[in-house]
Amino acid sequence: MSQYRAPPISLLSAPDNGNIYIGQNINGKKQGSGTMYYDDGTIHMCTWINNKADGPGICHNRNGSEYIGSWINDMFHGNTNEIYYENGDYYRGSICRNTVTGYGRKKYADGTVYKGEWKNGLWHGYGELFYNNTETYNGMFDNGQREGAGIYIWKNGTIYDGEWKHNEIDGYGSIQTHLDPTTVHTCLWT
């Protein structure tokens, strides 16, 4: 029975670009646990396979953003990844090949929260949007805009339940105003 031996830990550097790798390697390639120090200030701690990030890790960018989660074939990829953005935004959810795609929740620095489906970094599919704890929208999105069926509740209590197009009320729907909550107005809105 053979015994497994972990790859040795050593220093690999690329003098032509200033990047430095400290960690396990085989034949001069990153292989196993290690940390990559990029000349731009980015630090990437990860599991590496054949010189590529592949497994759990953390990446701190010089601009202040931080990525925590999984990498596959040098791409940020997984269902429970986290991004701390330099502007104070925070995302937790699916990332597909370096892009926010799938189900996730993002809290923006201004207090707005979106949870739902994403495609290519935009709200897409069903989602819930909470505008700084004052107004809400639950419904469909297309490429970052309210599109299709949705319910919007304004801060004053007015409720619209109906169709949306390009982020605007457009189509059949009902409005119940805060001024007369017992009356519902249903019609075609354009």
trRosetta pair geometry for C-beta under 8 A, 3 or more apart (Angstrom, degrees):
i j d omega theta_ij theta_ji phi_ij phi_ji
6 24 6.4 -84 163 -118 96 139
6 32 6.4 100 -170 -132 92 153
7 24 4.0 103 82 -178 107 104
7 25 5.9 -170 154 58 131 19
7 26 4.9 -94 -120 -57 130 87
7 31 5.1 108 -34 94 170 103
7 32 4.7 -165 42 -11 118 141
8 24 6.7 147 80 -135 27 68
8 25 7.0 -39 72 52 75 68
9 22 7.4 32 -179 171 94 73
9 23 6.1 -65 -135 -162 82 25
9 24 5.6 -48 -87 -76 63 59
9 34 7.8 168 -132 -96 82 93
10 22 7.7 -131 112 -143 27 57
10 23 7.9 -30 50 71 46 26
10 25 5.9 -76 50 33 101 115
11 20 6.9 -22 -165 -170 94 99
11 21 7.3 147 -161 84 46 56
11 22 5.4 -16 -104 -102 70 79
12 20 7.5 153 85 -163 51 51
12 21 4.3 -10 64 64 99 107
12 22 7.8 -172 26 -76 67 33
12 25 5.8 101 -39 -63 132 161
12 28 6.6 127 -120 -157 126 62
12 30 7.0 -130 44 -68 150 77
13 19 7.1 171 -154 94 60 53
13 20 4.7 -16 -107 -111 90 76
13 21 7.1 -170 -78 25 42 67
14 17 5.0 4 113 41 117 93
14 18 7.3 -27 85 31 80 20
14 19 4.9 15 44 57 112 92
14 20 7.7 -148 23 -75 68 40
15 18 7.4 36 -154 -74 32 41
17 39 6.1 -147 149 -2 70 133
18 38 7.8 67 100 179 89 46
18 39 3.2 62 98 -85 123 133
19 36 6.6 -5 -177 -174 110 94
19 37 6.7 163 -160 87 59 56
19 38 5.2 -19 -111 -119 97 53
19 39 5.8 -87 -63 -23 58 86
20 36 7.5 159 86 -158 44 49
20 37 4.5 -7 62 59 92 107
21 25 7.4 96 118 -67 127 126
21 30 5.6 -101 -171 -85 153 111
21 34 5.8 33 -179 155 95 133
21 35 7.2 168 -151 87 55 44
21 36 5.0 -19 -101 -104 84 72
21 37 7.4 -168 -77 22 34 70
22 34 6.2 -180 94 -159 41 91
22 35 5.4 -6 60 58 88 91
22 37 7.5 30 1 -7 97 108
23 30 6.5 40 78 -141 119 89
23 32 6.5 -169 155 89 102 87
23 33 5.6 -135 -156 112 116 52
23 34 1.7 -155 47 -109 169 96
23 35 5.9 145 -48 14 116 53
23 48 7.0 110 106 15 143 128
24 30 7.6 83 83 -164 61 56
24 31 5.8 -86 121 86 94 62
24 32 3.0 -23 80 71 143 129
24 33 5.6 70 6 49 115 59
24 34 5.6 -135 29 -51 62 105
24 48 7.6 -180 71 51 87 105
25 28 6.3 10 158 -136 129 9
25 29 5.9 163 -160 75 92 35
25 30 5.7 -54 -102 -102 90 30
25 31 5.4 100 -138 28 35 85
25 32 7.4 -118 -54 33 29 102
25 34 7.3 47 -53 -67 82 154
26 29 6.0 -25 67 58 67 89
26 31 4.3 -24 10 42 97 154
26 32 7.9 103 -24 -11 95 105
29 50 6.0 -13 155 -150 142 39
29 51 4.5 -78 -160 -53 98 93
30 34 5.6 -129 -149 55 101 148
30 36 7.3 -23 -100 -70 153 109
30 48 3.7 -49 138 141 107 158
30 50 7.9 13 73 97 71 13
30 51 5.0 104 37 -113 90 43
30 52 7.7 165 75 4 115 23
31 48 5.9 -97 -83 100 20 95
31 49 6.5 54 -128 -125 68 37
31 50 6.8 49 -93 -55 94 34
31 51 7.7 -24 -56 -44 74 49
32 47 6.8 -63 -176 -148 26 74
32 48 6.4 -12 47 54 30 82
33 46 7.9 -164 -139 106 54 30
33 47 5.8 -38 -87 -100 59 66
33 48 7.7 149 -101 14 10 83
34 45 7.6 -151 111 -141 32 57
34 46 7.3 -20 66 64 64 61
34 48 5.6 -29 39 4 111 127
35 43 6.5 -6 -174 -173 106 91
35 44 6.9 159 -156 83 57 46
35 45 4.6 -20 -102 -97 89 76
35 46 7.9 121 -101 16 44 60
36 42 8.0 -1 107 111 94 92
36 43 7.3 162 83 -156 55 43
36 44 4.5 -7 55 60 103 99
36 45 7.9 -165 22 -71 65 34
36 46 7.6 -17 6 27 104 103
37 42 7.9 160 -157 87 38 53
37 43 5.7 -7 -107 -109 67 78
38 41 6.9 -29 82 43 86 25
38 42 4.1 10 42 58 126 95
38 43 7.4 -142 18 -70 79 35
38 44 7.3 51 -22 -2 106 103
40 62 5.5 -116 139 -10 82 143
41 61 7.7 68 99 176 91 45
41 62 3.2 81 83 -93 123 116
42 59 6.7 2 -176 -176 104 93
42 60 6.8 172 -153 90 55 56
42 61 5.1 -16 -108 -121 96 55
42 62 5.6 -77 -56 -24 63 85
43 59 7.3 174 89 -151 49 49
43 60 4.8 6 54 53 94 102
44 53 6.6 -75 162 -86 132 133
44 57 6.6 30 180 161 79 134
44 58 7.6 -175 -147 94 46 47
44 59 4.4 0 -110 -111 84 90
44 60 7.8 -157 -72 29 45 58
45 57 5.6 -179 98 -156 56 88
45 58 5.1 9 56 54 101 87
45 59 7.6 -165 29 -76 58 47
46 53 4.5 -1 125 -137 162 97
46 54 7.7 106 152 30 117 34
46 55 6.3 139 177 69 84 84
46 56 7.2 -170 -142 102 68 38
46 57 2.9 -11 -102 -98 83 148
46 58 7.5 -165 -67 31 73 43
46 59 7.4 4 -49 -62 116 89
46 71 5.9 2 -151 23 141 136
47 53 7.5 96 73 -160 51 58
47 54 6.1 -76 104 81 90 59
47 55 3.0 -13 59 63 127 141
47 56 6.3 59 1 46 111 60
47 57 6.5 -140 12 -57 63 103
47 71 8.0 -176 59 54 76 103
48 51 6.7 1 176 -126 116 10
48 52 6.5 151 -156 72 76 29
48 53 6.1 -49 -101 -96 71 39
48 54 6.5 83 -147 28 27 83
48 55 7.8 -94 -36 27 23 111
49 52 6.1 -31 70 63 68 83
49 54 4.0 -47 22 54 109 141
49 55 7.3 109 -21 -20 105 106
50 54 7.8 32 38 1 81 144
52 71 7.9 -152 150 138 82 121
52 73 5.7 -3 144 -155 148 38
52 74 4.0 -83 -157 -49 103 95
53 57 6.1 -83 -159 20 113 161
53 71 3.8 -15 130 117 105 161
53 74 5.2 100 39 -111 82 47
53 75 8.0 176 76 12 104 23
54 71 5.8 -96 -87 103 25 92
54 72 6.0 54 -132 -131 76 36
54 73 6.2 50 -95 -53 105 34
54 74 7.3 -31 -57 -40 80 49
55 70 6.7 -75 176 -143 21 79
55 71 6.5 -11 40 55 34 82
56 69 7.2 -109 -136 158 67 25
56 70 5.7 -43 -91 -95 53 69
56 71 8.0 157 -99 16 8 76
57 68 7.9 -146 104 -140 43 45
57 69 7.6 -15 58 72 60 38
57 70 7.5 102 22 -119 76 27
57 71 5.8 -12 31 -1 123 115
58 66 6.9 -10 -171 -173 92 98
58 67 7.0 160 -157 85 45 58
58 68 5.2 -2 -109 -105 82 76
59 66 7.0 165 85 -156 54 51
59 67 4.3 2 53 53 102 104
59 76 7.8 -96 20 -83 139 116
60 66 5.3 -11 -107 -108 64 89
61 64 6.9 -30 83 40 86 25
61 65 4.6 10 42 60 124 86
61 66 7.1 -148 16 -75 77 41
61 67 7.7 62 -24 -7 101 95
61 86 7.6 -77 83 -59 116 111
63 86 4.7 -61 138 -73 94 150
64 86 3.8 101 72 -121 107 88
65 83 6.8 -8 -173 -174 106 88
65 84 6.2 169 -155 91 54 64
65 85 5.3 -14 -112 -134 102 37
65 86 4.8 -64 -50 -40 80 83
66 82 7.9 -2 108 112 89 96
66 83 7.3 161 82 -156 52 44
66 84 4.3 11 48 48 97 110
67 76 5.7 -77 -176 -113 143 140
67 81 7.0 -8 -170 -178 86 111
67 82 7.3 158 -156 86 41 58
67 83 5.6 -9 -104 -106 71 75
68 81 6.8 163 87 -161 52 64
68 82 4.4 -4 59 58 100 105
68 83 7.9 -168 25 -73 69 33
68 84 7.8 43 -3 -7 105 98
69 76 6.6 74 74 -162 117 91
69 78 5.0 -166 167 55 115 133
69 80 6.5 178 -126 95 106 60
69 81 3.0 -14 -78 -117 171 80
69 82 6.0 159 -47 18 104 62
69 95 6.8 115 97 25 160 132
70 76 7.6 116 85 -160 48 53
70 77 6.1 -67 104 79 93 59
70 78 3.5 95 47 -49 117 143
70 80 8.0 69 -3 58 108 75
70 81 6.4 -108 29 -77 71 101
71 74 6.6 3 173 -125 119 12
71 75 6.3 153 -158 73 77 32
71 76 5.8 -46 -100 -94 77 42
71 77 6.4 80 -144 27 32 82
72 75 5.9 -29 68 61 68 87
72 77 4.4 -60 24 62 104 135
72 78 7.6 139 -20 -55 105 82
73 77 8.0 16 41 13 81 145
75 97 4.8 -19 169 -139 150 53
75 98 5.0 -94 -157 -34 91 90
76 81 6.2 106 173 -152 100 159
76 95 5.1 -40 128 135 95 146
76 97 8.0 81 65 175 58 12
76 98 5.0 91 41 -99 91 55
77 81 7.7 155 98 -43 6 143
77 95 5.8 -127 -108 102 29 89
77 96 6.2 47 -131 -134 85 32
77 97 5.8 29 -89 -61 113 38
77 98 7.4 -37 -59 -34 80 48
78 81 4.8 120 67 -44 99 101
78 94 7.4 -141 109 -136 38 53
78 95 6.1 18 45 50 59 92
79 93 7.3 -50 -176 -179 52 48
79 94 5.0 -17 -125 -95 55 81
79 102 6.8 -100 -119 134 73 156
79 103 7.9 22 -154 57 90 90
80 92 7.1 -2 -164 -178 59 90
80 93 7.4 -31 -115 -123 34 19
81 92 7.4 -172 92 -145 40 51
81 93 7.2 -31 56 74 71 31
81 94 7.4 68 28 -145 97 15
81 95 4.4 -34 48 5 147 122
82 90 7.4 -14 -168 -171 94 87
82 91 6.8 162 -154 89 47 59
82 92 4.9 -10 -103 -101 82 81
83 89 7.9 2 109 109 98 94
83 90 7.2 168 87 -154 59 43
83 91 4.4 9 49 53 101 104
83 92 7.9 -164 23 -70 63 43
83 95 7.8 113 -38 -76 114 132
83 100 7.8 -82 8 -76 145 111
84 89 8.0 159 -161 88 39 54
84 90 5.7 -8 -110 -110 63 82
85 88 6.8 -30 81 47 90 24
85 89 3.9 13 38 59 133 93
85 90 7.0 -136 13 -69 84 36
85 91 7.4 64 -31 -4 104 97
87 109 5.4 -100 136 -28 86 144
88 108 7.9 62 100 172 89 45
88 109 3.4 80 85 -104 119 111
89 106 6.4 5 -179 -177 107 101
89 107 6.8 173 -155 90 59 52
89 108 5.1 -20 -109 -124 96 50
89 109 5.5 -72 -57 -32 63 82
90 106 6.9 170 88 -152 46 57
90 107 5.0 2 55 54 95 96
91 100 6.3 -67 -180 -109 156 132
91 104 5.9 27 -175 159 95 132
91 105 7.2 167 -149 88 54 46
91 106 4.4 -14 -99 -102 84 90
91 107 8.0 -168 -73 24 43 58
92 104 6.3 -180 93 -157 39 91
92 105 5.6 -6 59 58 85 91
92 106 8.0 171 21 -81 54 49
93 100 7.3 61 79 -151 108 91
93 102 6.5 -172 151 93 101 96
93 103 5.6 -128 -161 111 121 53
93 104 2.0 -166 57 -108 157 87
93 105 5.8 138 -46 13 120 57
93 106 7.8 -75 12 -48 125 75
93 118 7.3 118 106 10 140 131
94 100 7.4 105 90 -160 66 54
94 101 6.2 -76 118 88 108 49
94 102 2.7 -38 88 75 157 133
94 103 5.6 80 -2 46 119 53
94 104 5.5 -130 29 -50 67 103
94 118 7.2 -177 69 50 99 112
95 98 7.0 5 171 -119 109 9
95 99 6.8 150 -163 71 71 30
95 100 6.0 -43 -106 -95 71 46
95 101 7.1 77 -150 33 28 70
95 102 7.6 -84 -26 30 16 119
96 99 5.7 -33 70 66 72 86
96 101 4.0 -56 29 63 117 118
96 102 6.1 123 -32 -24 111 110
97 101 7.9 3 41 27 80 133
99 120 5.6 -28 176 -126 136 46
99 121 5.8 -90 -163 -40 86 88
100 104 6.2 -93 -162 41 101 155
100 106 7.8 19 -154 -61 154 130
100 118 4.8 -55 139 145 92 153
100 120 7.7 34 69 137 68 11
100 121 4.7 90 47 -101 101 54
101 118 5.6 -132 -113 104 28 92
101 119 5.5 46 -128 -126 87 41
101 120 6.2 36 -82 -46 106 37
101 121 7.6 -39 -57 -34 73 47
102 117 7.2 -92 165 -142 21 68
102 118 6.3 -7 50 54 37 91
103 116 7.0 -87 -137 169 74 24
103 117 5.9 -42 -92 -94 64 58
103 118 7.4 155 -102 12 15 86
104 115 7.3 -124 117 -138 36 62
104 116 8.0 -22 58 65 48 31
104 118 5.6 -18 35 -4 107 131
105 113 6.9 -1 -172 -174 94 97
105 114 7.1 178 -148 93 50 51
105 115 4.0 -6 -106 -104 89 95
106 113 7.2 173 89 -150 48 54
106 114 5.2 3 54 56 92 92
106 115 7.7 176 21 -78 54 54
107 111 7.7 -28 -172 -147 91 25
107 112 7.6 161 -157 87 50 46
107 113 5.0 -16 -106 -104 73 88
108 111 6.9 -29 78 43 82 23
108 112 4.3 5 41 61 124 92
108 113 7.2 -149 14 -74 77 39
108 114 7.8 51 -25 0 103 93
110 132 5.9 -59 137 -80 89 114
111 132 3.9 72 89 -122 118 73
111 133 6.2 -62 159 -2 124 93
112 129 7.2 -6 -174 -172 101 86
112 130 6.7 167 -155 88 53 59
112 131 5.4 -14 -112 -127 96 46
112 132 5.5 -36 -64 -44 66 68
113 129 7.5 169 88 -152 51 43
113 130 4.5 3 55 53 94 107
114 123 5.8 -95 -174 -90 147 120
114 127 5.8 10 -173 171 94 131
114 128 7.2 162 -152 83 50 50
114 129 5.0 -8 -104 -105 83 77
114 130 7.7 -166 -73 24 40 67
115 127 6.6 171 90 -157 36 84
115 128 5.4 -7 60 56 84 96
116 123 6.6 47 77 -148 118 92
116 125 6.6 -170 155 90 103 89
116 126 5.5 -133 -156 112 119 56
116 127 2.4 -157 48 -109 161 76
116 128 5.8 149 -49 12 113 60
116 129 8.0 -53 4 -50 130 71
116 141 7.2 117 106 14 143 127
117 123 7.5 89 82 -166 61 57
117 124 5.8 -85 118 85 96 59
117 125 3.1 -21 79 68 148 127
117 126 5.8 75 5 50 115 57
117 127 5.9 -123 33 -60 65 94
117 141 7.5 -176 71 52 90 109
118 121 6.8 10 179 -111 115 9
118 122 6.7 148 -157 72 75 32
118 123 6.5 -55 -105 -104 66 33
118 124 6.0 70 -161 32 24 89
118 125 7.8 -70 -16 31 18 108
119 122 6.0 -30 69 62 69 84
119 124 3.5 -48 18 59 107 152
119 125 7.1 112 -26 -14 109 100
119 143 7.6 -61 75 -87 111 53
120 124 7.5 50 34 -10 79 149
122 141 7.7 -157 144 144 86 122
122 143 5.2 12 124 -159 154 42
122 144 3.8 -78 -159 -51 110 93
123 127 5.2 -92 -159 23 108 164
123 129 7.4 -3 -121 -72 159 117
123 141 4.0 -52 130 151 100 165
123 144 5.2 101 37 -113 82 42
123 145 7.8 164 72 3 107 21
124 141 5.6 -105 -92 102 24 98
124 142 6.2 54 -130 -129 75 31
124 143 6.1 44 -93 -58 106 33
124 144 7.3 -23 -57 -39 81 48
125 140 7.0 -76 178 -141 23 72
125 141 6.5 -10 45 55 32 85
126 139 7.1 -100 -136 167 70 21
126 140 6.0 -44 -91 -94 58 59
126 141 7.6 145 -109 15 11 83
127 138 7.8 -143 105 -140 41 48
127 139 7.6 -18 58 70 59 37
127 140 7.9 93 22 -131 74 19
127 141 5.3 -6 26 -3 120 127
128 136 7.0 -14 -173 -168 87 104
128 137 7.3 170 -154 89 43 54
128 138 4.9 -4 -110 -106 82 81
129 136 6.6 154 85 -158 59 54
129 137 4.4 2 54 55 107 97
129 138 7.7 -163 25 -70 66 41
130 133 6.4 26 161 -78 109 41
130 135 7.9 162 -158 85 44 43
130 136 5.3 -13 -106 -105 64 87
131 134 5.6 -58 97 58 92 84
131 135 4.3 1 47 59 124 88
131 136 7.0 -150 14 -75 80 36
131 137 7.7 59 -25 -3 102 93
134 155 4.4 -14 172 -93 96 111
135 152 7.1 9 174 -175 107 86
135 153 6.3 -176 -156 90 65 61
135 154 5.4 -17 -117 -130 112 38
135 155 5.3 -66 -64 -46 87 74
136 151 8.0 7 110 107 94 87
136 152 7.2 178 93 -148 51 46
136 153 4.9 11 52 47 90 102
137 146 6.1 -84 -180 -97 150 127
137 150 5.8 13 -175 171 94 126
137 151 7.1 165 -150 84 49 49
137 152 4.8 -10 -101 -102 85 78
137 153 7.8 -167 -73 20 43 64
138 150 6.5 171 88 -156 42 77
138 151 5.1 -4 57 54 91 97
139 146 6.6 51 82 -149 119 94
139 148 6.6 -174 162 91 104 86
139 149 5.5 -143 -150 112 112 56
139 150 2.2 -143 40 -107 169 83
139 151 6.0 152 -49 13 111 56
139 152 7.9 -54 4 -50 131 71
139 164 6.9 113 114 9 147 131
140 146 7.4 96 83 -162 59 57
140 147 5.8 -80 116 83 98 60
140 148 3.3 -19 74 70 145 125
140 149 5.7 74 2 52 115 62
140 150 5.9 -124 29 -58 65 99
140 164 7.5 -177 68 50 88 112
141 144 6.7 14 176 -108 116 6
141 145 6.5 151 -156 74 77 31
141 146 6.2 -53 -103 -99 69 36
141 147 6.1 76 -156 30 27 87
141 148 8.0 -87 -26 33 15 107
142 145 6.0 -30 66 63 71 84
142 147 3.6 -44 17 55 110 149
142 148 7.0 109 -29 -13 110 105
143 147 7.8 37 36 -3 77 147
145 164 8.0 -161 145 139 85 118
145 166 5.8 -19 158 -148 153 35
145 167 4.3 -88 -157 -51 101 90
146 150 5.5 -92 -162 32 108 166
146 152 7.7 6 -134 -67 161 118
146 164 4.1 -57 134 151 100 158
146 167 5.0 97 36 -116 87 47
146 168 7.9 161 74 4 109 23
147 164 5.7 -114 -97 100 20 97
147 165 6.2 55 -128 -120 73 38
147 166 7.0 52 -91 -48 97 31
147 167 7.7 -30 -56 -47 75 47
148 163 6.8 -70 -173 -140 24 73
148 164 6.3 -13 46 53 31 86
149 162 7.2 -98 -134 170 65 21
149 163 6.2 -42 -88 -94 53 58
149 164 7.6 158 -96 13 6 87
150 161 7.9 -140 109 -140 36 47
150 162 7.6 -22 59 71 56 35
150 163 7.9 86 24 -132 75 19
150 164 5.2 -8 32 -7 120 129
151 159 6.8 -9 -171 -170 95 96
151 160 7.0 171 -151 89 48 53
151 161 4.7 -2 -107 -105 89 79
152 159 7.3 162 84 -153 51 48
152 160 4.8 4 52 54 97 100
152 169 7.9 -102 23 -76 140 101
153 157 7.4 -23 -171 -144 93 28
153 158 7.4 163 -153 84 50 47
153 159 5.2 -12 -104 -104 78 80
154 157 6.9 -34 77 36 80 22
154 158 4.4 11 36 55 121 93
154 159 7.7 -140 15 -70 76 37
154 178 7.7 -98 76 -29 109 121
156 178 4.6 -117 138 0 91 159
157 177 8.0 74 98 169 86 41
157 178 3.6 103 72 -100 106 110
157 181 7.2 -48 144 -84 124 115
158 175 6.8 -3 -176 -170 100 96
158 176 7.0 174 -153 89 54 53
158 177 4.9 -12 -113 -130 98 54
158 178 5.0 -77 -53 -19 70 89
159 175 7.0 163 85 -151 52 49
159 176 4.8 2 54 54 99 98
160 169 6.0 -74 177 -104 155 128
160 173 5.8 31 -178 155 89 134
160 174 7.2 167 -151 85 49 46
160 175 5.1 -15 -99 -99 77 81
161 173 6.0 175 90 -160 42 89
161 174 5.1 -8 59 57 92 94
162 169 6.9 54 80 -151 115 93
162 171 6.2 -176 157 90 102 88
162 172 5.6 -141 -152 112 114 49
162 173 1.6 -85 -24 -103 169 103
162 174 6.0 151 -51 14 110 53
162 189 6.8 100 108 22 152 124
163 169 7.6 97 85 -163 58 56
163 170 6.2 -77 115 87 96 54
163 171 2.7 -30 78 74 141 135
163 172 5.7 68 1 48 117 57
163 173 5.7 -138 21 -50 64 106
163 189 7.8 176 62 53 88 99
164 167 7.0 2 175 -125 115 11
164 168 6.7 153 -158 75 76 32
164 169 6.3 -54 -105 -102 69 36
164 170 6.3 70 -157 35 28 81
164 171 7.3 -77 -19 26 18 115
165 168 6.1 -31 71 63 66 83
165 170 3.7 -62 28 68 108 137
165 171 6.6 114 -24 -24 109 106
166 170 7.3 32 37 8 83 148
169 173 6.4 -105 -160 45 103 154
169 189 4.8 -33 141 123 106 142
170 189 6.4 -116 -105 102 23 86
170 190 5.9 51 -136 -126 75 48
171 188 6.8 -63 -174 -147 28 72
171 189 6.6 -7 53 56 31 80
171 190 7.9 85 -46 -82 31 65
172 186 7.4 23 -174 -177 87 87
172 187 7.4 -133 -134 128 64 22
172 188 5.6 -39 -84 -98 65 64
172 189 7.5 136 -109 14 14 79
173 186 7.2 -143 115 -138 28 66
173 187 7.8 -23 61 62 55 46
173 189 5.6 -37 42 10 108 124
174 184 5.1 6 -175 176 119 108
174 185 6.6 154 -155 78 62 44
174 186 4.3 -25 -95 -91 89 83
175 184 7.2 160 77 -158 36 61
175 185 4.9 -15 58 59 88 100
176 181 6.0 52 166 -141 107 56
176 183 7.2 163 -132 88 73 47
176 184 4.9 -33 -81 -103 93 78
176 185 7.6 171 -76 18 42 71
177 180 5.7 43 69 41 100 72
177 181 7.3 -118 84 -73 48 49
177 183 7.6 -7 34 74 90 94
177 185 7.9 27 -18 6 97 115
178 181 6.7 6 -136 -64 32 93
180 183 4.5 4 127 28 119 111
